[in-house]
Amino acid sequence: MKLNLSKPTESFRVIVISLLLLIVASSAFALDRKFYLEIDPSGGQGFDEDKPQVLIRGDNNFKCSNTSLSMFYYGEHCQVKERPVPESVTIEYGQWISAEESERLYPAMPGFRPKQSEETEAAYRVKVDAHYERLSNLPEYQKIATDEEASKANIEWHTYTIYPEQLMKKYKYKIPEGGDTSSYLNPLDWSTKLWVTIVIHPDMTITLDESYSFASGTVSWH
């Protein structure tokens, strides 16, 4: 029995096309490398309302998908959706008064009454906005806001720059440590994520905590 090698069989064509599609798919999945940024202003100690707070101001050119670096609070994180990831991100940070003291010196405006069952959400929202607009125009609350901003502006601010692009390059083409390499063959597990935490210590020094792992089940085409 002789095989006709001059003309590929239909099954051979199917195999070749399938392999090409697999290569293209794997390239698309492999490019899906996610970058997350988190700031821990407690030095890894957790939130304590009696200890001085660390305020953070972010780079206005840096965009997060779920929050703003200029309004970072304990436990929040930022998923970077810029492609490519930004070359650098600069934050300013400084130690302020404790949460307990800030509440005493700069009390918040009293909240509006709860929504009534007969009110629509839109109508209630209009009343809430009007409530806070009225209070914000009162001299006592204007003074509180001015004094609070002046207090924050007068703290000693420090600057720190992180380089996401360089951090990502360290892990390029690497399989995460401790990951199940057999699952790496599963397209759903080809995505990876790098989670970087900027830890701000009480003496205002900074260390980086990097965690690299599979982003299981998070597939995104590029």
C-alpha positions as a Markdown table, in Angstrom:
| # | Residue | x | y | z |
|---|---|---|---|---|
| 1 | Met | 0.0 | 0.0 | 0.0 |
| 2 | Lys | 1.4 | 3.3 | -1.1 |
| 3 | Leu | 0.7 | 6.7 | 0.5 |
| 4 | Asn | 0.2 | 9.7 | -1.8 |
| 5 | Leu | 2.6 | 12.3 | -0.2 |
| 6 | Ser | 2.2 | 14.8 | -3.0 |
| 7 | Lys | -1.3 | 15.8 | -2.0 |
| 8 | Pro | -2.1 | 16.2 | 1.8 |
| 9 | Thr | -5.1 | 14.4 | 3.0 |
| 10 | Glu | -8.1 | 16.2 | 4.4 |
| 11 | Ser | -7.3 | 14.9 | 7.9 |
| 12 | Phe | -3.8 | 16.2 | 7.6 |
| 13 | Arg | -5.1 | 19.7 | 6.7 |
| 14 | Val | -7.4 | 19.7 | 9.7 |
| 15 | Ile | -4.5 | 18.8 | 12.0 |
| 16 | Val | -2.3 | 21.5 | 10.6 |
| 17 | Ile | -5.0 | 24.1 | 10.8 |
| 18 | Ser | -5.8 | 23.1 | 14.4 |
| 19 | Leu | -2.2 | 23.4 | 15.4 |
| 20 | Leu | -2.0 | 26.9 | 13.8 |
| 21 | Leu | -5.1 | 28.0 | 15.6 |
| 22 | Leu | -3.7 | 26.6 | 18.9 |
| 23 | Ile | -0.4 | 28.6 | 18.4 |
| 24 | Val | -2.4 | 31.8 | 17.7 |
| 25 | Ala | -4.6 | 31.2 | 20.7 |
| 26 | Ser | -1.7 | 30.5 | 23.0 |
| 27 | Ser | 0.0 | 33.7 | 21.9 |
| 28 | Ala | -3.1 | 35.7 | 22.6 |
| 29 | Phe | -3.5 | 34.1 | 26.1 |
| 30 | Ala | 0.2 | 34.3 | 26.9 |
| 31 | Leu | 0.0 | 38.1 | 26.3 |
| 32 | Asp | -2.6 | 38.5 | 29.0 |
| 33 | Arg | -0.4 | 39.5 | 31.9 |
| 34 | Lys | -2.3 | 41.5 | 34.6 |
| 35 | Phe | -0.7 | 44.1 | 36.9 |
| 36 | Tyr | -2.2 | 45.0 | 40.2 |
| 37 | Leu | -1.0 | 47.7 | 42.6 |
| 38 | Glu | -1.8 | 48.0 | 46.2 |
| 39 | Ile | -0.6 | 50.5 | 48.9 |
| 40 | Asp | -0.4 | 49.4 | 52.5 |
| 41 | Pro | 0.1 | 52.6 | 54.6 |
| 42 | Ser | 0.0 | 50.6 | 57.8 |
| 43 | Gly | 3.4 | 48.9 | 57.3 |
| 44 | Gly | 1.7 | 45.6 | 57.4 |
| 45 | Gln | 0.1 | 46.2 | 60.8 |
| 46 | Gly | -3.4 | 46.8 | 59.7 |
| 47 | Phe | -5.7 | 49.8 | 60.3 |
| 48 | Asp | -5.6 | 51.4 | 63.8 |
| 49 | Glu | -7.7 | 54.5 | 64.3 |
| 50 | Asp | -5.4 | 55.6 | 67.2 |
| 51 | Lys | -2.3 | 55.7 | 65.1 |
| 52 | Pro | -1.2 | 58.4 | 62.7 |
| 53 | Gln | -2.7 | 58.0 | 59.2 |
| 54 | Val | -0.6 | 58.0 | 56.1 |
| 55 | Leu | -2.0 | 60.1 | 53.3 |
| 56 | Ile | -1.3 | 59.2 | 49.7 |
| 57 | Arg | -1.4 | 61.4 | 46.6 |
| 58 | Gly | -1.2 | 59.8 | 43.3 |
| 59 | Asp | 0.1 | 60.5 | 39.8 |
| 60 | Asn | -2.8 | 62.1 | 37.9 |
| 61 | Asn | -1.6 | 60.5 | 34.7 |
| 62 | Phe | -2.0 | 57.0 | 36.1 |
| 63 | Lys | -5.4 | 55.4 | 35.6 |
| 64 | Cys | -6.9 | 52.6 | 37.7 |
| 65 | Ser | -9.9 | 50.5 | 36.7 |
| 66 | Asn | -11.4 | 50.4 | 40.2 |
| 67 | Thr | -10.2 | 53.4 | 42.2 |
| 68 | Ser | -8.0 | 56.5 | 42.1 |
| 69 | Leu | -4.5 | 56.6 | 43.6 |
| 70 | Ser | -5.3 | 60.0 | 45.0 |
| 71 | Met | -8.0 | 58.4 | 47.2 |
| 72 | Phe | -6.3 | 55.3 | 48.5 |
| 73 | Tyr | -7.6 | 53.8 | 51.7 |
| 74 | Tyr | -6.5 | 50.7 | 53.6 |
| 75 | Gly | -7.4 | 47.5 | 51.9 |
| 76 | Glu | -8.0 | 49.0 | 48.4 |
| 77 | His | -6.1 | 48.0 | 45.3 |
| 78 | Cys | -5.7 | 49.2 | 41.8 |
| 79 | Gln | -5.9 | 47.0 | 38.7 |
| 80 | Val | -3.9 | 48.6 | 35.9 |
| 81 | Lys | -5.7 | 48.3 | 32.5 |
| 82 | Glu | -3.3 | 50.5 | 30.5 |
| 83 | Arg | -1.6 | 48.7 | 27.7 |
| 84 | Pro | 1.3 | 48.7 | 27.8 |
| 85 | Val | 1.6 | 49.2 | 31.6 |
| 86 | Pro | 2.9 | 52.6 | 32.5 |
| 87 | Glu | 6.7 | 52.9 | 32.7 |
| 88 | Ser | 6.5 | 54.7 | 36.0 |
| 89 | Val | 4.1 | 55.7 | 38.7 |
| 90 | Thr | 4.9 | 58.3 | 41.4 |
| 91 | Ile | 3.2 | 58.7 | 44.7 |
| 92 | Glu | 3.5 | 61.3 | 47.4 |
| 93 | Tyr | 2.9 | 60.2 | 51.0 |
| 94 | Gly | 3.1 | 61.6 | 54.4 |
| 95 | Gln | 2.1 | 61.0 | 58.0 |
| 96 | Trp | -1.0 | 62.9 | 59.3 |
| 97 | Ile | -3.0 | 62.7 | 62.5 |
| 98 | Ser | -5.0 | 59.7 | 63.7 |
| 99 | Ala | -8.4 | 58.9 | 62.4 |
| 100 | Glu | -9.8 | 59.4 | 65.9 |
| 101 | Glu | -8.3 | 62.9 | 66.1 |
| 102 | Ser | -9.3 | 63.9 | 62.6 |
| 103 | Glu | -12.9 | 63.0 | 63.4 |
| 104 | Arg | -12.7 | 65.2 | 66.5 |
| 105 | Leu | -11.0 | 68.2 | 64.8 |
| 106 | Tyr | -12.8 | 68.0 | 61.5 |
| 107 | Pro | -16.2 | 66.4 | 62.0 |
| 108 | Ala | -18.1 | 65.2 | 58.9 |
| 109 | Met | -21.3 | 66.8 | 57.9 |
| 110 | Pro | -24.4 | 65.1 | 59.4 |
| 111 | Gly | -25.9 | 62.6 | 57.1 |
| 112 | Phe | -29.3 | 62.8 | 55.5 |
| 113 | Arg | -32.3 | 60.8 | 56.7 |
| 114 | Pro | -32.8 | 57.3 | 55.3 |
| 115 | Lys | -34.8 | 56.8 | 52.1 |
| 116 | Gln | -38.5 | 56.4 | 52.6 |
| 117 | Ser | -40.3 | 53.5 | 51.0 |
| 118 | Glu | -42.5 | 55.7 | 48.8 |
| 119 | Glu | -39.6 | 57.7 | 47.4 |
| 120 | Thr | -37.9 | 56.8 | 44.1 |
| 121 | Glu | -34.1 | 56.4 | 44.1 |
| 122 | Ala | -33.8 | 59.4 | 41.7 |
| 123 | Ala | -35.9 | 61.7 | 43.9 |
| 124 | Tyr | -34.1 | 60.7 | 47.0 |
| 125 | Arg | -30.7 | 61.3 | 45.4 |
| 126 | Val | -31.7 | 64.8 | 44.5 |
| 127 | Lys | -32.7 | 65.5 | 48.1 |
| 128 | Val | -29.4 | 64.1 | 49.4 |
| 129 | Asp | -27.4 | 66.2 | 47.0 |
| 130 | Ala | -29.3 | 69.3 | 48.1 |
| 131 | His | -28.7 | 68.5 | 51.7 |
| 132 | Tyr | -24.9 | 68.3 | 51.4 |
| 133 | Glu | -24.8 | 71.3 | 49.1 |
| 134 | Arg | -26.6 | 73.4 | 51.7 |
| 135 | Leu | -24.3 | 72.3 | 54.5 |
| 136 | Ser | -21.2 | 72.8 | 52.4 |
| 137 | Asn | -22.2 | 76.5 | 52.0 |
| 138 | Leu | -22.5 | 77.1 | 55.7 |
| 139 | Pro | -19.5 | 79.0 | 57.2 |
| 140 | Glu | -18.8 | 76.4 | 59.9 |
| 141 | Tyr | -18.4 | 73.6 | 57.4 |
| 142 | Gln | -16.5 | 75.8 | 55.0 |
| 143 | Lys | -14.0 | 76.5 | 57.8 |
| 144 | Ile | -13.7 | 72.8 | 58.7 |
| 145 | Ala | -12.9 | 72.0 | 55.1 |
| 146 | Thr | -10.4 | 74.8 | 54.8 |
| 147 | Asp | -8.6 | 73.9 | 58.1 |
| 148 | Glu | -8.5 | 70.2 | 57.2 |
| 149 | Glu | -6.9 | 70.9 | 53.8 |
| 150 | Ala | -4.4 | 73.3 | 55.3 |
| 151 | Ser | -3.4 | 70.7 | 57.9 |
| 152 | Lys | -2.8 | 68.0 | 55.2 |
| 153 | Ala | -0.8 | 70.4 | 53.1 |
| 154 | Asn | 1.6 | 71.2 | 56.0 |
| 155 | Ile | 2.6 | 67.6 | 56.7 |
| 156 | Glu | 6.0 | 66.4 | 55.5 |
| 157 | Trp | 5.5 | 64.8 | 52.1 |
| 158 | His | 7.7 | 62.1 | 50.7 |
| 159 | Thr | 8.0 | 60.9 | 47.1 |
| 160 | Tyr | 8.4 | 57.3 | 45.8 |
| 161 | Thr | 8.4 | 56.0 | 42.2 |
| 162 | Ile | 7.5 | 52.5 | 41.1 |
| 163 | Tyr | 8.4 | 51.1 | 37.7 |
| 164 | Pro | 5.6 | 48.6 | 36.7 |
| 165 | Glu | 7.1 | 47.9 | 33.2 |
| 166 | Gln | 10.5 | 46.9 | 34.7 |
| 167 | Leu | 8.8 | 44.8 | 37.3 |
| 168 | Met | 6.7 | 43.0 | 34.7 |
| 169 | Lys | 9.8 | 42.2 | 32.6 |
| 170 | Lys | 11.3 | 40.3 | 35.5 |
| 171 | Tyr | 8.5 | 37.7 | 35.2 |
| 172 | Lys | 8.2 | 37.6 | 31.4 |
| 173 | Tyr | 7.9 | 34.0 | 30.1 |
| 174 | Lys | 8.2 | 32.6 | 33.6 |
| 175 | Ile | 5.9 | 30.1 | 35.1 |
| 176 | Pro | 4.8 | 31.2 | 38.6 |
| 177 | Glu | 6.6 | 29.4 | 41.4 |
| 178 | Gly | 4.4 | 26.8 | 43.2 |
| 179 | Gly | 2.0 | 26.8 | 40.3 |
| 180 | Asp | 0.7 | 23.6 | 38.9 |
| 181 | Thr | 2.7 | 23.4 | 35.6 |
| 182 | Ser | 0.2 | 20.8 | 34.3 |
| 183 | Ser | -2.6 | 23.4 | 34.5 |
| 184 | Tyr | -0.3 | 25.7 | 32.5 |
| 185 | Leu | -1.5 | 23.6 | 29.5 |
| 186 | Asn | -5.0 | 24.7 | 30.2 |
| 187 | Pro | -5.8 | 27.9 | 28.2 |
| 188 | Leu | -7.9 | 29.2 | 31.1 |
| 189 | Asp | -4.8 | 29.3 | 33.3 |
| 190 | Trp | -2.4 | 30.8 | 30.8 |
| 191 | Ser | -3.1 | 34.3 | 32.1 |
| 192 | Thr | -0.8 | 35.5 | 34.9 |
| 193 | Lys | -0.9 | 38.4 | 37.3 |
| 194 | Leu | 1.7 | 40.3 | 39.2 |
| 195 | Trp | 0.4 | 41.8 | 42.5 |
| 196 | Val | 2.8 | 44.5 | 43.9 |
| 197 | Thr | 2.1 | 46.0 | 47.3 |
| 198 | Ile | 3.9 | 49.3 | 48.3 |
| 199 | Val | 4.3 | 48.9 | 52.1 |
| 200 | Ile | 4.8 | 52.2 | 53.9 |
| 201 | His | 6.5 | 51.7 | 57.3 |
| 202 | Pro | 6.1 | 54.0 | 60.3 |
| 203 | Asp | 9.5 | 55.6 | 59.7 |
| 204 | Met | 8.3 | 56.4 | 56.2 |
| 205 | Thr | 10.6 | 54.0 | 54.4 |
| 206 | Ile | 9.1 | 51.8 | 51.7 |
| 207 | Thr | 9.4 | 48.1 | 50.8 |
| 208 | Leu | 7.8 | 46.3 | 47.9 |
| 209 | Asp | 6.0 | 43.0 | 48.2 |
| 210 | Glu | 5.7 | 41.1 | 44.9 |
| 211 | Ser | 3.4 | 38.2 | 44.3 |
| 212 | Tyr | 3.3 | 36.5 | 40.9 |
| 213 | Ser | 0.8 | 33.8 | 40.1 |
| 214 | Phe | -1.6 | 32.3 | 37.6 |
| 215 | Ala | -4.7 | 34.4 | 37.0 |
| 216 | Ser | -6.9 | 31.2 | 36.8 |
| 217 | Gly | -10.0 | 31.6 | 34.8 |
| 218 | Thr | -9.4 | 35.2 | 33.7 |
| 219 | Val | -8.9 | 35.2 | 30.0 |
| 220 | Ser | -8.6 | 38.3 | 27.9 |
| 221 | Trp | -7.9 | 38.5 | 24.2 |
| 222 | His | -5.5 | 41.1 | 22.8 |
